[in-house]
Amino acid sequence: MNHKPSRIILSAVAVLIVAMVVQASLETVQGSTVTVTATVTESVTCSTNNSTAALGTLASNAIASTSGTGNASTSFSCNTGLGCTLTVLDAGNAVNPGLTTTSPAYIIGSASAAFADTATLVAGTEGYGIQATSTNEGSGGSITLPIRYSSPTYAAVGGLEITAQTLASSTAQVASRSVVVSHWAAISGTTQAGIYSDTITYSCTGN
Amino acid sequence: MGMPVEKRRSILWAAAILGLLAVLLLPLAASAVTVGPAKLQISIDPGQTATGFLFLKNEESKARVFYPSIQRFSVDSGGQKAFTDDNATIAKWMQLPESIALESQDEAQVPFTMVVPEDAAPGGHFAVIWWSSSPPKGDGQVAIVTRAGILVYVRVSGNIVEKGHINAFSGDKRFVWSPTISFAVDFVNEGNVALTPQGDLRIVNVFGAVKEVLPVNPHGSIILPGSNGGLGIAWKGSGFFFGLYKADLDLTFGETNLTAAASWWFVVISPLAAFILLLAILLLFVAPPLLRKYNRWVIERAKQQV
């Protein structure tokens, strides 16, 4: 019973000390100004679902093309306010664009034997090119495709070039915007027999 | 003795799931890369060396080796970037690792060194550093390569010429019903270094009061020497607009803070304002004569009744 007053006093002092510490801590937290800084690096992402496109055995009585999962779907992202650009570049034979074979050397020109910018392919006439469409995938700014590559007409292709051509572009940040490219080819009855190949490069840069 | 039916069923299920996964994951395994920064700007003296780091990430679902390649770039007559192989100038100055191996989703800070020779021509030099995984080998006739590029803008000191002007400035419409106009600026870079014209566009009424101020080229579009660059400004006015307005464009560019200015007049005829104006015309010019005529008619009628 005699200890009761001292216990009460000690408890009160303890509570007071704890309260002061908590108060001081709170003041410290409230009084401190924490400056948070963060840097987001401007970056560009380029991604293609396929590493090859197979047109199969070409015949003069048909137009060959890729479709579905055989198409090249390229998606690009950039977090720069100026947007970004996707270009397409053809290796061809280093002089002209097209599907090439080496023994003997022959080229199925893109988009036509005369290397026109565009062509509507028909069976029996040499031609090679691509058709591109944008999808609803991704977010951010919208992308635009040039008319050259985005014709909705069957077999109307845009010619590839040995210099980079714009395939799609944005004027603002985009995330995973996609362009699906189908590859088309047609040959004539006099097209040189052989194994044809080509390399198409899809490149992404900021604007 | 045959395999138990349940075990066989489990194996078939496992095979089916693996097959499905393979089908789902195959498209992810082609080619994907992220690079940064999107743009690299370096000011340097001849004979100096610059060093830094580039960002590279393997976005693919498996380990890849990435290879750099450097090309010079310029702008063609259509305003598009033209990339060309040129090992004589800027491409030769850049030193990068021959390759970088990265596990799936791994990223790296890649060191680079740029050694500018003593005899480097003063002015702007422009390159792109491409990063791509090794060229694919497959059964298809058409091999597909995917790459992402870092644009490099180098300014070598010396006889620098900063010169440019506004070639054209206009809006898409001279008369508008609502205050919405897309302005276009065509800026010509006549110097030997890249320029980034920036400034503001002020919408001013006939009394000289500034109604709105819009930033021009806030993201810093770069215009290369000897080329034209288009700058777009979309304006959608907030508040009441009616009458004649002037769009005043003021640009600043270059390290010497050169300026260029241009103006364009336009007229806003908002439907509400047009209605109020029509009403005012009616009240001021049409209503009084009618009222007078009516008064005369009332007086005449009253006289006749008397």
Boltz contact constraints between the chains, C-beta under 6 A:
constraints:
  - contact:
      token1: [A, 41]
      token2: [B, 36]
      max_distance: 6.0
  - contact:
      token1: [A, 41]
      token2: [B, 37]
      max_distance: 6.0
  - contact:
      token1: [A, 41]
      token2: [B, 55]
      max_distance: 6.0
  - contact:
      token1: [A, 42]
      token2: [B, 37]
      max_distance: 6.0
  - contact:
      token1: [A, 42]
      token2: [B, 38]
      max_distance: 6.0
  - contact:
      token1: [A, 43]
      token2: [B, 34]
      max_distance: 6.0
  - contact:
      token1: [A, 43]
      token2: [B, 36]
      max_distance: 6.0
  - contact:
      token1: [A, 44]
      token2: [B, 35]
      max_distance: 6.0
  - contact:
      token1: [A, 44]
      token2: [B, 38]
      max_distance: 6.0
  - contact:
      token1: [A, 44]
      token2: [B, 148]
      max_distance: 6.0
  - contact:
      token1: [A, 45]
      token2: [B, 34]
      max_distance: 6.0
  - contact:
      token1: [A, 46]
      token2: [B, 33]
      max_distance: 6.0
  - contact:
      token1: [A, 46]
      token2: [B, 146]
      max_distance: 6.0
  - contact:
      token1: [A, 46]
      token2: [B, 148]
      max_distance: 6.0
  - contact:
      token1: [A, 47]
      token2: [B, 32]
      max_distance: 6.0
  - contact:
      token1: [A, 47]
      token2: [B, 59]
      max_distance: 6.0
  - contact:
      token1: [A, 48]
      token2: [B, 30]
      max_distance: 6.0
  - contact:
      token1: [A, 48]
      token2: [B, 31]
      max_distance: 6.0
  - contact:
      token1: [A, 48]
      token2: [B, 144]
      max_distance: 6.0
  - contact:
      token1: [A, 48]
      token2: [B, 146]
      max_distance: 6.0
  - contact:
      token1: [A, 49]
      token2: [B, 27]
      max_distance: 6.0
  - contact:
      token1: [A, 49]
      token2: [B, 30]
      max_distance: 6.0
  - contact:
      token1: [A, 50]
      token2: [B, 30]
      max_distance: 6.0
  - contact:
      token1: [A, 50]
      token2: [B, 144]
      max_distance: 6.0
  - contact:
      token1: [A, 51]
      token2: [B, 30]
      max_distance: 6.0
  - contact:
      token1: [A, 51]
      token2: [B, 136]
      max_distance: 6.0
  - contact:
      token1: [A, 51]
      token2: [B, 138]
      max_distance: 6.0
  - contact:
      token1: [A, 51]
      token2: [B, 144]
      max_distance: 6.0
  - contact:
      token1: [A, 52]
      token2: [B, 138]
      max_distance: 6.0
  - contact:
      token1: [A, 52]
      token2: [B, 140]
      max_distance: 6.0
  - contact:
      token1: [A, 52]
      token2: [B, 143]
      max_distance: 6.0
  - contact:
      token1: [A, 53]
      token2: [B, 140]
      max_distance: 6.0
  - contact:
      token1: [A, 53]
      token2: [B, 142]
      max_distance: 6.0
  - contact:
      token1: [A, 54]
      token2: [B, 140]
      max_distance: 6.0
  - contact:
      token1: [A, 55]
      token2: [B, 141]
      max_distance: 6.0
  - contact:
      token1: [A, 72]
      token2: [B, 144]
      max_distance: 6.0
  - contact:
      token1: [A, 80]
      token2: [B, 38]
      max_distance: 6.0
  - contact:
      token1: [A, 81]
      token2: [B, 219]
      max_distance: 6.0
  - contact:
      token1: [A, 82]
      token2: [B, 219]
      max_distance: 6.0
  - contact:
      token1: [A, 82]
      token2: [B, 221]
      max_distance: 6.0
  - contact:
      token1: [A, 164]
      token2: [B, 83]
      max_distance: 6.0
  - contact:
      token1: [A, 166]
      token2: [B, 80]
      max_distance: 6.0
  - contact:
      token1: [A, 183]
      token2: [B, 142]
      max_distance: 6.0
  - contact:
      token1: [A, 196]
      token2: [B, 141]
      max_distance: 6.0
  - contact:
      token1: [A, 197]
      token2: [B, 141]
      max_distance: 6.0
  - contact:
      token1: [A, 198]
      token2: [B, 142]
      max_distance: 6.0
  - contact:
      token1: [A, 199]
      token2: [B, 143]
      max_distance: 6.0
  - contact:
      token1: [A, 200]
      token2: [B, 142]
      max_distance: 6.0
  - contact:
      token1: [A, 200]
      token2: [B, 144]
      max_distance: 6.0
  - contact:
      token1: [A, 201]
      token2: [B, 145]
      max_distance: 6.0
  - contact:
      token1: [A, 202]
      token2: [B, 146]
      max_distance: 6.0
  - contact:
      token1: [A, 203]
      token2: [B, 147]
      max_distance: 6.0
  - contact:
      token1: [A, 204]
      token2: [B, 148]
      max_distance: 6.0
  - contact:
      token1: [A, 205]
      token2: [B, 149]
      max_distance: 6.0
  - contact:
      token1: [A, 205]
      token2: [B, 151]
      max_distance: 6.0
  - contact:
      token1: [A, 206]
      token2: [B, 38]
      max_distance: 6.0
  - contact:
      token1: [A, 206]
      token2: [B, 39]
      max_distance: 6.0
